[in-house]
């Protein structure tokens, strides 16, 4: 057990591979929490031992945690792989939690689509293709939803295993490539209609099923395929209030349709090429991924991770404050190979408005771009007098970087 302070005791479940561990630990320290950490791998966290758990065996790990850590006031998953275990542990301990079935709904894109269809949530037309379905079935599913279409793995996130196709042959090729990414696992694939138009993400915290919005990001460079790596995110949204209100309402409806009642949610939506009715793309039972939350600050200087911990403890959390416009540039891996250097960091960090730059992949590691890989090269953060200034600063900083891969 890792005691940080003398405040309420919180169990933080951290997967071995995540961007989020350090930020949650820092948040717990600022809040004076007595933190217990459980993980399915060795984490360089410092400050004491970590309870070893198996995220793939929630029942056994929940029993182990209950025996070793004693009573806690809340259970928090730092990232997606720990969500089922967090639900199982909280259920065993009698703490507020999302039903395990709801967590499974939020981690499986096929389950999402079915639940949303039953609840009348706006979303793209879709077909679910069984595992190992022959090429003809995939092509037929693509033709049924119309072209262009998008083929997705149902279990992956962060744009991994997502490809656009323009005809049946393209859909078959996309499915084959995605199955290579999934190997040796095999799972159903999702084939859905491609929605053009503006894209945004909505972050919020659920309490008894009610959604408090914490951040809305516009995506000025919304990807349109064939791959869907995200790059530029800018907040607050510049959408018209009525459009934004409709998007927020759709995100809340989508979360409730999955059975989620508590904790963070991160929703991705598109509006259609004429600014039409918001439609759900995906929803995760976590806050925004990567290091993107570092650009956000809330009343009192609190971070997103502090709000997540406070929400888990049953404390009221604020919505977005009147802070300066901000944004983040997620740096995609440009090509496969071995990362040798990222040059120009000092010049990028010196761009007016830029508040930080973090490269998250060590030099010497082999890298893969999306949709085959699952990591971004790093993150650039900026603030400005308005959203356009933020966008300009982030783009200028990106242009000063030179990525060397061979």
C-alpha positions in Angstrom: 0.0 0.0 0.0 1.1 3.5 -0.8 0.2 6.2 1.7 0.3 9.6 0.2 -1.4 11.8 2.8 -3.9 11.4 5.6 -7.1 12.2 3.7 -9.7 9.7 2.5 -8.3 6.4 1.3 -8.8 5.8 -2.5 -7.9 2.8 -4.5 -6.4 3.7 -7.9 -6.2 0.9 -10.4 -3.5 1.6 -13.0 -2.7 -0.5 -16.1 1.0 -1.2 -16.7 0.8 0.8 -20.0 -0.8 4.2 -19.6 -0.1 7.9 -19.9 -2.2 8.6 -16.9 -0.4 7.2 -13.8 1.8 10.3 -12.9 -1.1 12.8 -13.3 -3.4 10.8 -11.0 -0.7 10.4 -8.4 0.0 14.1 -8.5 -3.7 14.9 -8.2 -4.0 12.5 -5.2 -1.0 14.2 -3.5 -2.5 17.7 -4.0 -5.8 16.5 -2.5 -4.1 14.9 0.5 -5.5 11.4 -0.3 -4.3 8.2 1.2 -3.7 6.4 -2.0 -3.6 2.6 -2.6 -2.3 1.6 -6.0 -3.2 -1.7 -7.8 -1.6 -2.5 -11.1 -1.2 -5.4 -13.6 2.5 -4.6 -14.2 5.5 -3.0 -12.6 5.1 0.7 -12.4 7.9 3.2 -11.7 5.7 5.1 -9.2 7.9 5.3 -6.2 6.7 5.7 -2.6 5.9 2.1 -1.8 4.8 -1.3 -3.2 1.9 -1.8 -5.6 -0.8 -4.5 -5.2 -0.4 -6.8 -8.1 -3.7 -7.6 -9.9 -4.8 -9.2 -13.1 -7.1 -7.0 -15.1 -8.3 -10.0 -17.0 -9.6 -11.8 -13.9 -11.8 -9.2 -12.1 -13.3 -11.5 -9.6 -10.1 -13.0 -8.2 -8.3 -9.6 -8.2 -11.3 -8.0 -6.5 -11.1 -10.6 -3.7 -7.3 -10.0 -3.4 -7.6 -6.3 -3.2 -10.4 -6.4 -0.6 -8.2 -8.6 1.5 -5.0 -6.6 1.2 -6.0 -2.9 1.1 -8.7 -2.7 3.7 -11.6 -0.2 3.5 -11.5 2.6 0.9 -13.8 5.5 0.2 -13.6 5.2 -3.6 -12.3 3.1 -6.4 -10.9 4.8 -9.6 -9.6 3.3 -12.8 -6.8 5.4 -14.3 -7.5 4.1 -17.8 -9.7 1.8 -19.9 -8.1 -1.6 -19.2 -8.9 -1.3 -15.5 -12.6 -0.3 -15.8 -14.0 -3.8 -15.5 -11.9 -4.5 -12.4 -12.8 -1.2 -10.8 -16.5 -2.0 -11.2 -16.0 -5.5 -9.7 -14.0 -4.1 -6.7 -16.4 -1.3 -6.0 -19.3 -3.8 -6.2 -17.6 -6.1 -3.7 -16.9 -3.2 -1.4 -20.4 -1.7 -1.6 -19.2 1.5 -3.1 -20.9 3.6 -5.8 -19.9 2.2 -9.2 -21.0 1.6 -12.7 -22.6 -1.8 -13.2 -20.1 -4.3 -14.7 -22.5 -4.8 -17.7 -22.4 -1.0 -18.4 -18.6 -1.0 -18.4 -18.6 -3.8 -20.9 -21.0 -1.8 -23.0 -18.6 1.1 -23.0 -15.6 -0.9 -24.0 -17.2 -2.8 -26.9 -18.2 -0.7 -30.0 -20.6 -3.4 -31.1 -22.4 -3.4 -27.8 -22.5 0.4 -27.9 -24.1 0.5 -31.3 -26.8 -2.1 -30.3 -27.6 -0.3 -27.1 -27.8 3.1 -28.8 -30.0 1.7 -31.6 -32.4 0.3 -29.0 -32.5 3.7 -27.1 -32.9 5.8 -30.3 -29.6 7.5 -29.9 -28.5 9.3 -33.1 -25.6 7.4 -34.7 -24.3 6.2 -38.1 -26.0 3.3 -39.8 -24.0 0.1 -39.0 -23.6 -3.6 -39.5 -21.7 -6.0 -37.2 -19.6 -8.6 -39.0 -19.0 -11.9 -37.1 -15.4 -12.9 -36.3 -13.7 -14.7 -39.2 -16.6 -13.7 -41.6 -15.7 -14.3 -45.3 -14.9 -11.5 -47.6 -18.3 -11.6 -49.2 -20.0 -10.9 -45.8 -17.8 -7.9 -45.2 -18.4 -6.5 -48.7 -22.1 -7.0 -48.3 -22.1 -5.3 -44.9 -20.3 -2.3 -46.4 -22.7 -2.1 -49.3 -25.6 -2.2 -46.8 -24.4 0.9 -44.9 -23.3 2.7 -48.1 -20.0 4.2 -49.3 -17.8 5.6 -48.0 -17.9 3.5 -44.9 -15.7 2.9 -41.9 -14.4 -0.5 -40.7 -13.5 -0.8 -37.0 -12.2 -3.2 -34.5 -14.8 -3.3 -31.7 -12.3 -3.5 -28.8 -9.6 -1.0 -29.7 -9.4 2.8 -29.0 -7.5 5.9 -29.9 -8.1 5.4 -33.6 -6.3 2.1 -33.7 -7.9 -0.4 -36.1 -10.1 2.2 -37.8 -10.1 2.6 -41.7 -12.3 4.2 -44.3 -13.3 2.3 -47.4 -14.8 3.6 -50.6 -16.0 0.3 -52.2 -16.5 -3.4 -51.3 -12.9 -4.3 -52.2 -11.7 -1.5 -50.0 -13.8 -2.7 -47.1 -12.4 -6.2 -47.5 -8.8 -4.9 -47.5 -9.5 -2.8 -44.4 -11.0 -5.8 -42.6 -7.9 -7.9 -43.4 -5.6 -5.1 -42.2 -7.5 -4.7 -38.9 -7.4 -8.4 -38.3 -3.7 -8.3 -38.6 -3.6 -5.6 -35.9 -5.8 -7.7 -33.7 -3.9 -11.0 -34.2 -3.8 -13.5 -32.6 -7.2 -12.3 -31.2 -10.2 -12.5 -33.4 -13.4 -10.5 -32.8 -16.4 -9.1 -34.7 -15.8 -6.0 -36.8 -18.0 -3.0 -37.0 -18.9 -1.6 -40.4 -20.6 1.8 -40.3 -21.5 4.7 -42.5 -19.0 7.5 -42.7 -20.3 10.8 -41.4 -18.8 13.9 -42.8 -18.7 17.2 -41.1 -17.4 18.9 -37.9 -16.3 16.7 -35.1 -16.1 17.4 -31.3 -15.4 15.6 -28.1 -17.2 16.1 -24.8 -15.8 15.3 -21.4 -18.0 15.1 -18.3 -18.6 13.4 -15.0 -21.7 11.4 -14.2 -23.3 11.5 -10.7 -26.4 9.3 -10.3 -26.7 9.4 -14.1 -26.6 13.2 -14.5 -23.8 14.6 -16.6 -21.8 17.6 -15.6 -19.7 18.7 -18.7 -16.1 19.5 -17.8 -14.7 20.2 -21.3 -15.7 20.4 -24.9 -13.0 20.3 -27.7 -13.5 21.2 -31.3 -11.4 19.4 -33.8 -10.5 21.9 -36.5 -8.6 19.3 -38.5 -11.2 16.5 -38.1 -9.8 13.4 -39.9 -11.7 12.1 -42.9 -9.7 8.9 -43.7 -8.4 6.6 -44.8 -7.0 6.7 -41.3 -8.4 8.6 -38.4 -5.5 9.8 -36.2 -6.5 12.9 -34.2 -4.2 15.9 -34.1 -5.6 19.3 -33.1 -8.0 19.9 -30.2 -9.2 23.3 -29.1 -11.4 24.4 -26.2 -13.9 25.9 -25.5 -16.0 25.0 -28.5 -16.9 27.6 -31.1 -20.1 25.8 -32.0 -23.4 27.8 -31.8 -25.0 27.4 -28.3 -28.0 25.5 -29.6 -25.8 23.0 -31.5 -23.6 22.5 -28.5 -26.5 22.0 -26.2 -27.9 19.3 -28.6 -24.5 17.6 -28.7 -24.3 17.6 -24.9 -27.8 16.2 -24.7 -26.9 13.4 -27.1 -23.8 12.5 -25.1 -25.8 12.3 -21.9 -28.4 10.1 -23.6 -25.7 7.9 -25.0 -24.1 7.4 -21.6 -27.4 6.5 -19.9 -28.3 4.1 -22.7 -25.1 2.2 -21.9 -26.1 2.0 -18.3 -23.4 4.3 -17.0 -24.3 6.2 -13.8 -21.1 7.5 -12.2 -17.6 8.6 -13.1 -16.0 10.2 -16.2 -17.1 9.9 -19.8 -15.4 10.9 -23.0 -17.8 11.2 -26.0 -16.9 11.7 -29.7 -19.6 13.1 -32.0 -20.0 14.4 -35.5 -22.5 17.0 -36.7 -23.0 16.2 -40.3 -21.6 18.3 -43.2 -24.4 20.9 -42.8 -24.2 21.2 -39.1 -27.0 18.8 -38.6 -28.2 16.6 -35.8 -25.3 15.5 -33.5 -24.5 11.8 -34.0 -22.5 9.6 -31.6 -19.3 8.0 -32.9 -18.0 6.5 -29.6 -18.1 6.9 -25.9 -15.6 5.7 -23.2 -16.1 5.5 -19.5 -13.0 7.6 -18.8 -11.8 11.1 -19.3 -10.0 12.3 -22.4 -7.0 10.1 -23.4 -3.3 10.6 -23.6 -1.9 13.7 -21.9 -4.6 15.9 -23.3 -6.2 16.7 -19.9 -3.0 18.6 -18.9 -4.1 21.6 -20.9 -7.3 22.0 -18.8 -7.6 23.9 -15.6 -10.7 24.3 -13.4 -11.7 26.7 -10.7 -9.1 26.8 -7.9 -6.5 25.5 -10.4 -7.7 22.0 -10.1 -6.9 19.4 -12.8 -9.2 16.9 -14.6 -7.7 14.1 -12.5 -8.6 16.0 -9.3 -12.2 16.3 -10.5 -12.3 12.6 -11.3 -11.1 11.7 -7.8 -13.5 14.2 -6.2 -16.4 12.8 -8.2 -15.5 9.3 -7.0 -15.6 10.5 -3.4 -19.1 11.9 -3.9 -18.0 15.6 -4.0 -19.6 18.1 -6.2 -17.5 19.1 -9.2 -17.6 22.3 -11.3 -18.0 22.6 -15.0 -15.5 24.5 -17.1 -14.3 27.7 -15.6 -13.8 31.0 -17.5 -10.1 30.1 -18.2 -8.3 31.1 -21.3 -8.8 29.2 -24.6 -6.5 26.3 -24.8 -5.6 23.3 -27.0 -3.4 20.4 -27.6 -1.7 19.0 -30.6 -1.4 15.2 -30.6 1.6 14.3 -32.6 1.0 11.2 -34.7 3.8 8.7 -35.7 4.5 9.6 -39.3 5.8 6.3 -40.5 7.0 2.9 -39.2 10.6 2.3 -38.1 12.9 3.1 -35.2 12.6 6.6 -33.6 16.0 8.2 -33.7 15.3 11.8 -32.7 12.8 14.6 -32.5 14.6 17.7 -33.5 13.4 21.3 -33.0 11.9 20.9 -29.6 13.4 24.1 -28.2 12.1 26.1 -31.2 8.7 24.6 -30.9 8.5 25.3 -27.2 9.5 28.9 -27.8 6.4 29.6 -30.0 4.3 32.3 -28.3 1.4 30.7 -26.6 2.9 27.2 -26.3 2.8 26.1 -22.6 4.4 22.7 -22.9 5.8 20.0 -25.2 6.2 16.3 -24.2 7.6 13.5 -26.3 6.2 10.3 -24.9 8.1 7.6 -27.0 11.7 7.1 -26.0 14.4 7.4 -28.7 15.4 3.9 -29.9 11.9 2.4 -29.8 10.3 0.9 -32.8 7.1 2.8 -33.8 4.1 2.2 -35.9 1.6 4.8 -37.2 -2.1 4.5 -36.8 -4.2 2.4 -37.5 -1.6 -0.3 -36.8 0.1 1.3 -33.8 -1.5 2.5 -30.6 0.5 5.4 -29.5 1.1 9.1 -30.3 4.6 10.5 -30.5 3.8 13.2 -28.0 1.7 16.3 -27.2 2.1 20.1 -27.6 0.0 22.3 -25.3 -1.0 26.0 -25.8 -3.1 28.8 -24.5 -4.1 32.1 -26.2 -6.4 35.0 -26.3 -8.9 33.2 -28.5 -9.2 29.8 -30.1 -7.7 30.9 -33.4 -4.5 32.0 -31.6 -4.3 28.7 -29.9 -4.7 26.8 -33.2 -2.0 29.0 -34.8 0.4 28.5 -32.0 0.0 24.7 -32.0 0.4 24.4 -35.8 3.5 26.6 -35.7 5.0 24.6 -33.0 4.3 21.3 -34.9 5.9 22.8 -38.0 9.2 23.4 -36.1 9.6 19.7 -35.2 11.6 17.3 -37.3 11.0 13.6 -36.6 13.8 11.2 -37.6 12.7 7.6 -38.1 14.6 4.9 -39.9 
